[in-house]
């Protein structure tokens, strides 16, 4: 019996035991199995513990307790010629180390014949104020299901300090370098761990927005981690990011009932209007998907906001294929128009991936804003992403 038959037999016979065994004797805790939100995949979710040890920054900044102080911090961060970030980073280097609980969701094809041929897993990294549900947001708008139907496994997760993952200090621990370390640890897990007797042959990194920034940072710092990457909601320009942050009108997350347990320094958007302004292009999105995002809005931290720019650098040594996918009207990274005054996708590919394989591509999602998965052209974007992988023999 070859390895490609071990996965479906073991997984279908006892998926919980198979998945738990895949993560070692301490394994996944509180595993739950069931269908994807879209209904087209078999998924198992739960918590794993990852150890990270990575450089950080000792931020000379205390999380504001007062709502007006939160707003003032963002005003000072975004103002012209701001020294806010540099002043906060003047504390010098630090070390972010520890064992952290990270929520993961493994989804596989429900069809046994398709499952038997799985060889590639896609690591799905969500954007800021989103969580793992972005990739499986509602029926008809589930990238997880499209990937499963095409014969791919996916592993989505909540970043450190987000959703069902652990929420450590939002200033000193939940920084951009810590998020990169978590993502890298997940890649190592997928590379080194057997699932029901099966070892994946390829790992593809798929990111959205800040998740694309993290995925791209992996290809810079650990160019052998991914066989290919798909980056959506990203560009080489940060000119409109300040506008987006202002539109969010961030407040301390603990002002929201579902996030009341979080300490100051964890932020979330105050209103649905701010989410629509930054992420959506009316009327080109699915309103049910939009309502789901608003109902489950998540967090960002001041630690990440103050350090994210420090992980951005060209991936000069990454030689795999790259696919860059942006909504036609992405506000965050294109100012609302990704093809004017120049093709932002092509500019990002050229700047960040000078050694990318010939199979690299770019794609404009017609009519879409930043959150391409929730727009009516989302299924077409998903089709393009899968075709990119298939054309590159992944």
C-alpha positions as CSV (number, residue, x, y, z in Angstrom):
1,X,0.0,0.0,0.0
2,X,1.5,3.3,-1.0
3,X,1.4,6.5,1.1
4,X,-1.3,8.1,-1.0
5,X,-3.8,5.4,0.1
6,X,-2.9,5.6,3.7
7,X,-4.3,9.0,4.2
8,X,-7.9,8.4,3.0
9,X,-8.2,5.0,4.7
10,X,-6.9,6.2,8.1
11,X,-8.7,9.5,7.9
12,X,-12.0,8.1,6.9
13,X,-11.9,5.3,9.4
14,X,-11.2,7.5,12.4
15,X,-10.5,11.1,11.5
16,X,-10.1,12.4,15.0
17,X,-7.6,9.7,16.0
18,X,-5.7,10.2,12.7
19,X,-5.6,14.0,13.1
20,X,-4.6,13.8,16.8
21,X,-1.8,11.3,16.0
22,X,-0.6,13.7,13.3
23,X,0.4,16.2,15.9
24,X,2.2,13.9,18.2
25,X,1.4,12.5,21.7
26,X,0.4,15.9,23.1
27,X,-1.4,16.5,19.8
28,X,-4.4,18.6,19.1
29,X,-6.6,19.5,22.1
30,X,-10.4,19.6,22.0
31,X,-10.7,18.3,18.4
32,X,-14.0,18.8,16.7
33,X,-14.9,17.3,13.3
34,X,-17.6,18.4,10.9
35,X,-18.3,19.9,7.5
36,X,-16.9,23.2,6.3
37,X,-19.2,26.2,6.4
38,X,-19.7,25.8,2.7
39,X,-20.5,22.2,3.2
40,X,-18.1,20.7,0.6
41,X,-15.2,19.6,2.8
42,X,-14.5,17.4,5.8
43,X,-12.8,19.4,8.5
44,X,-11.2,18.9,11.9
45,X,-10.4,21.8,14.2
46,X,-8.8,22.4,17.5
47,X,-5.8,23.8,19.3
48,X,-2.1,23.0,18.9
49,X,0.8,24.3,21.0
50,X,3.6,26.0,19.1
51,X,7.0,27.1,20.5
52,X,8.5,30.2,19.1
53,X,11.7,32.1,19.9
54,X,12.1,35.2,17.7
55,X,13.5,38.7,17.9
56,X,11.0,41.4,18.8
57,X,11.0,45.1,19.8
58,X,10.8,46.5,23.3
59,X,8.0,49.0,22.6
60,X,8.1,52.1,24.9
61,X,4.3,52.3,24.8
62,X,1.5,51.3,27.2
63,X,-1.8,50.3,25.9
64,X,-4.3,53.2,26.3
65,X,-7.2,52.5,28.6
66,X,-9.4,55.4,27.6
67,X,-11.3,55.5,24.3
68,X,-10.1,59.0,23.5
69,X,-6.5,57.9,24.2
70,X,-6.8,55.1,21.7
71,X,-8.0,57.5,19.1
72,X,-5.2,60.0,19.9
73,X,-2.6,57.2,19.6
74,X,-3.8,56.5,16.1
75,X,-3.9,60.1,15.1
76,X,-0.3,60.5,16.2
77,X,0.7,57.4,14.4
78,X,-0.9,58.4,11.1
79,X,-0.1,62.1,11.1
80,X,2.3,63.6,8.5
81,X,5.9,63.2,9.5
82,X,4.9,61.1,12.5
83,X,7.7,60.0,14.9
84,X,5.3,57.9,16.9
85,X,6.5,54.5,15.7
86,X,10.2,55.4,15.9
87,X,9.7,56.8,19.4
88,X,7.9,53.6,20.5
89,X,10.6,51.4,19.0
90,X,13.4,53.2,20.9
91,X,13.4,50.6,23.5
92,X,15.6,48.4,21.3
93,X,15.5,44.7,20.6
94,X,13.7,42.1,22.7
95,X,13.0,38.4,22.5
96,X,9.5,37.0,22.1
97,X,9.6,33.4,23.3
98,X,7.1,31.0,24.6
99,X,4.6,28.2,24.0
100,X,1.4,29.5,22.5
101,X,-1.9,27.8,21.7
102,X,-3.0,28.3,18.1
103,X,-6.4,27.3,16.7
104,X,-6.2,25.4,13.4
105,X,-8.7,23.9,11.0
106,X,-7.7,21.1,8.6
107,X,-10.0,20.6,5.7
108,X,-9.9,17.7,3.2
109,X,-12.0,16.6,0.2
110,X,-15.1,14.7,1.3
111,X,-15.0,12.5,-1.8
112,X,-12.8,9.4,-1.0
113,X,-11.5,9.2,-4.6
114,X,-10.4,12.8,-4.6
115,X,-9.0,12.5,-1.1
116,X,-6.8,9.6,-2.2
117,X,-4.9,11.8,-4.6
118,X,-4.2,14.7,-2.2
119,X,-0.5,15.6,-2.4
120,X,-0.5,19.4,-1.6
121,X,-1.6,21.3,1.4
122,X,-2.3,25.0,1.3
123,X,-1.6,27.1,4.4
124,X,-4.2,29.8,4.6
125,X,-3.3,33.0,6.5
126,X,-6.0,35.6,7.1
127,X,-5.7,39.4,7.2
128,X,-6.0,41.9,10.1
129,X,-9.3,42.0,12.0
130,X,-10.3,38.7,10.2
131,X,-9.8,35.1,11.3
132,X,-9.7,31.7,9.7
133,X,-13.4,32.0,8.7
134,X,-12.4,34.4,5.9
135,X,-11.4,31.4,3.8
136,X,-14.8,29.6,4.4
137,X,-17.1,32.6,5.0
138,X,-20.3,31.3,3.6
139,X,-21.8,28.7,1.1
140,X,-20.7,29.7,-2.4
141,X,-17.9,31.8,-1.1
142,X,-15.6,29.2,0.4
143,X,-12.1,28.9,-0.9
144,X,-11.7,25.9,1.3
145,X,-14.4,24.0,-0.6
146,X,-13.1,25.0,-4.0
147,X,-9.6,23.8,-3.0
148,X,-11.1,20.5,-1.6
149,X,-13.0,19.9,-4.8
150,X,-9.8,20.3,-6.8
151,X,-7.9,17.8,-4.6
152,X,-6.1,20.0,-2.1
153,X,-5.9,20.0,1.7
154,X,-6.1,23.3,3.5
155,X,-4.9,24.3,6.9
156,X,-6.4,27.6,8.1
157,X,-5.7,29.1,11.5
158,X,-6.2,32.0,13.8
159,X,-3.1,34.2,14.1
160,X,-1.6,34.8,17.5
161,X,-3.9,37.1,19.4
162,X,-6.9,36.4,17.2
163,X,-10.1,34.4,17.4
164,X,-9.7,31.1,19.2
165,X,-5.9,31.4,19.5
166,X,-4.1,32.5,22.6
167,X,-4.1,36.2,23.4
168,X,-0.8,37.2,25.1
169,X,0.5,40.8,25.7
170,X,-0.8,42.8,22.7
171,X,2.1,45.2,22.8
172,X,5.2,43.2,23.7
173,X,4.3,39.7,22.4
174,X,1.8,40.0,19.6
175,X,4.2,41.7,17.1
176,X,4.8,41.1,13.4
177,X,7.9,38.9,14.0
178,X,5.9,36.7,16.3
179,X,3.3,36.2,13.6
180,X,6.0,35.2,11.2
181,X,7.4,32.8,13.7
182,X,4.0,31.2,14.2
183,X,3.5,30.9,10.4
184,X,6.9,29.3,9.9
185,X,6.3,26.8,12.8
186,X,3.1,25.8,11.0
187,X,5.0,25.2,7.8
188,X,7.5,23.1,9.6
189,X,4.7,21.1,11.2
190,X,3.2,20.4,7.7
191,X,6.6,19.5,6.3
192,X,7.6,17.2,9.1
193,X,4.4,15.6,10.3
194,X,2.4,12.6,9.0
195,X,-1.3,12.8,8.6
196,X,-2.7,9.2,8.9
197,X,0.5,7.8,7.5
198,X,0.7,10.4,4.7
199,X,3.3,13.1,4.2
200,X,2.4,16.1,2.0
201,X,4.7,16.5,-1.0
202,X,4.1,20.3,-1.3
203,X,3.1,23.2,0.9
204,X,1.7,26.3,-0.7
205,X,1.3,29.6,1.2
206,X,-1.9,31.5,0.6
207,X,-2.3,34.9,2.2
208,X,-4.8,37.7,2.3
209,X,-4.0,41.3,3.2
210,X,-1.7,41.3,6.3
211,X,-1.7,37.6,5.9
212,X,-0.1,38.2,2.5
213,X,2.5,40.4,4.2
214,X,3.3,37.5,6.6
215,X,3.4,34.9,3.8
216,X,5.7,37.2,1.8
217,X,7.9,37.6,4.8
218,X,8.2,33.8,5.0
219,X,9.5,33.7,1.4
220,X,12.1,36.3,2.4
221,X,13.3,34.8,5.6
222,X,12.7,31.1,4.9
223,X,12.6,30.8,1.1
224,X,12.5,27.0,1.2
225,X,9.3,26.9,3.2
226,X,6.8,27.2,0.4
227,X,6.7,25.6,-3.1
228,X,4.5,28.4,-4.3
229,X,2.6,31.4,-2.9
230,X,-0.7,33.1,-3.7
231,X,-1.0,36.6,-2.3
232,X,-4.3,38.5,-2.3
233,X,-5.1,42.0,-1.1
234,X,-1.6,43.3,-1.3
235,X,0.7,45.6,-3.4
236,X,3.9,47.5,-3.3
237,X,2.2,50.6,-2.1
238,X,1.1,51.6,1.4
239,X,-0.2,55.0,0.4
240,X,-3.8,54.1,1.3
241,X,-3.2,52.1,4.4
242,X,-3.5,55.2,6.7
243,X,-6.9,55.9,5.2
244,X,-8.0,52.4,5.9
245,X,-6.9,52.5,9.5
246,X,-8.7,55.7,9.9
247,X,-11.8,54.2,8.4
248,X,-11.7,51.3,10.9
249,X,-12.1,53.8,13.7
250,X,-10.3,51.4,16.0
251,X,-11.5,51.0,19.6
252,X,-10.3,48.7,22.4
253,X,-11.8,45.3,21.6
254,X,-13.1,44.9,25.1
255,X,-15.8,47.4,24.4
256,X,-17.5,44.7,22.2
257,X,-19.6,42.1,24.1
258,X,-18.0,39.1,22.3
259,X,-14.4,40.5,23.0
260,X,-14.9,41.9,26.5
261,X,-12.4,39.5,28.0
262,X,-9.4,41.0,26.2
263,X,-7.0,43.5,27.7
264,X,-6.5,47.1,26.3
265,X,-4.2,47.1,23.3
266,X,-6.4,44.6,21.4
267,X,-8.3,46.7,18.9
268,X,-11.3,46.2,16.7
269,X,-13.4,48.2,14.3
270,X,-16.2,50.3,15.8
271,X,-18.7,50.0,13.0
272,X,-20.0,48.0,10.1
273,X,-19.7,51.1,8.0
274,X,-15.9,51.2,8.6
275,X,-15.6,47.6,7.6
276,X,-17.6,48.2,4.4
277,X,-15.6,51.3,3.6
278,X,-12.2,49.5,3.8
279,X,-13.0,46.0,2.6
280,X,-16.0,46.1,0.3
281,X,-17.3,47.6,-3.0
282,X,-21.0,48.1,-3.1
283,X,-23.1,46.5,-4.5
284,X,-20.6,43.9,-5.8
285,X,-20.4,41.8,-2.6
286,X,-22.5,39.0,-1.0
287,X,-24.4,40.7,1.8
288,X,-24.7,37.5,3.9
289,X,-20.9,37.1,3.8
290,X,-20.6,40.8,4.8
291,X,-22.9,40.3,7.7
292,X,-21.0,37.3,8.9
293,X,-17.7,39.2,8.9
294,X,-19.3,42.1,10.8
295,X,-20.8,39.7,13.4
296,X,-17.4,37.9,13.9
297,X,-15.1,40.9,13.5
298,X,-11.8,40.2,15.1
299,X,-8.7,42.0,16.4
300,X,-5.5,43.7,15.6
301,X,-2.9,44.8,18.1
302,X,-0.9,47.9,18.6
303,X,2.1,45.7,18.7
304,X,1.5,44.5,15.2
305,X,0.6,48.0,13.9
306,X,3.9,49.3,15.2
307,X,6.1,46.5,13.8
308,X,4.5,45.3,10.6
309,X,6.6,47.5,8.3
310,X,9.7,45.9,9.7
311,X,9.1,42.6,8.1
312,X,8.6,43.9,4.6
313,X,11.5,43.2,2.2
314,X,11.9,41.7,-1.3
315,X,12.1,37.9,-1.5
316,X,15.2,37.8,-3.6
317,X,15.9,34.1,-3.0
318,X,12.4,32.7,-3.6
319,X,12.3,31.0,-7.0
320,X,8.9,29.3,-6.9
321,X,5.8,30.5,-8.8
322,X,3.9,33.5,-7.4
323,X,0.3,34.5,-8.0
324,X,-0.9,38.0,-7.0
325,X,-4.6,38.5,-6.8
326,X,-6.3,41.8,-6.1
327,X,-9.8,43.2,-6.2
328,X,-10.2,45.7,-9.0
329,X,-11.3,48.3,-6.4
330,X,-9.1,47.4,-3.5
331,X,-9.0,50.5,-1.3
332,X,-6.3,49.3,1.2
333,X,-3.4,48.8,-1.2
334,X,-4.6,50.4,-4.5
335,X,-6.5,53.4,-3.4
336,X,-9.6,52.0,-5.0
337,X,-8.2,51.2,-8.4
338,X,-5.6,48.5,-8.9
339,X,-4.9,49.2,-12.6
340,X,-4.3,53.0,-12.3
341,X,-1.9,54.8,-12.7
342,X,-0.2,51.5,-13.2
343,X,-0.9,47.7,-12.8
344,X,-0.3,47.4,-9.0
345,X,-0.2,43.6,-9.3
346,X,2.6,43.6,-11.8
347,X,4.5,46.2,-9.8
348,X,4.3,44.1,-6.6
349,X,5.4,40.9,-8.4
350,X,8.4,42.7,-9.9
351,X,9.4,44.4,-6.7
352,X,9.0,41.6,-4.2
353,X,9.8,38.6,-6.4
354,X,12.6,39.3,-8.8
355,X,13.5,35.6,-9.1
356,X,10.0,34.1,-9.3
357,X,9.4,31.2,-11.6
358,X,8.1,31.7,-15.1
359,X,4.7,30.2,-14.1
360,X,4.0,33.3,-12.0
361,X,0.8,35.3,-12.7
362,X,-1.3,38.2,-11.6
363,X,-5.1,38.6,-11.6
364,X,-7.6,41.4,-11.2
365,X,-10.9,40.3,-9.5
366,X,-13.6,42.2,-11.4
367,X,-15.6,44.6,-9.3
368,X,-14.2,43.4,-6.0
369,X,-12.9,45.5,-3.1
370,X,-10.3,44.4,-0.7
371,X,-12.1,41.2,0.7
372,X,-12.1,39.4,-2.6
373,X,-13.5,36.1,-1.1
374,X,-16.8,37.8,-0.2
375,X,-17.4,39.6,-3.5
376,X,-19.6,38.2,-6.3
377,X,-16.5,37.6,-8.4
378,X,-15.0,35.5,-5.6
379,X,-15.7,32.2,-7.3
380,X,-13.9,33.4,-10.4
381,X,-10.9,34.5,-8.3
382,X,-10.9,31.0,-6.6
383,X,-11.0,29.3,-10.0
384,X,-8.0,31.4,-11.1
385,X,-6.0,30.5,-8.0
386,X,-6.6,26.8,-8.4
387,X,-5.8,27.0,-12.1
388,X,-2.5,28.7,-11.2
389,X,-1.6,25.8,-8.9
390,X,-2.6,23.2,-11.5
391,X,-0.6,24.9,-14.2
392,X,2.5,24.8,-12.0
393,X,2.0,21.0,-11.3
394,X,1.1,21.6,-7.6
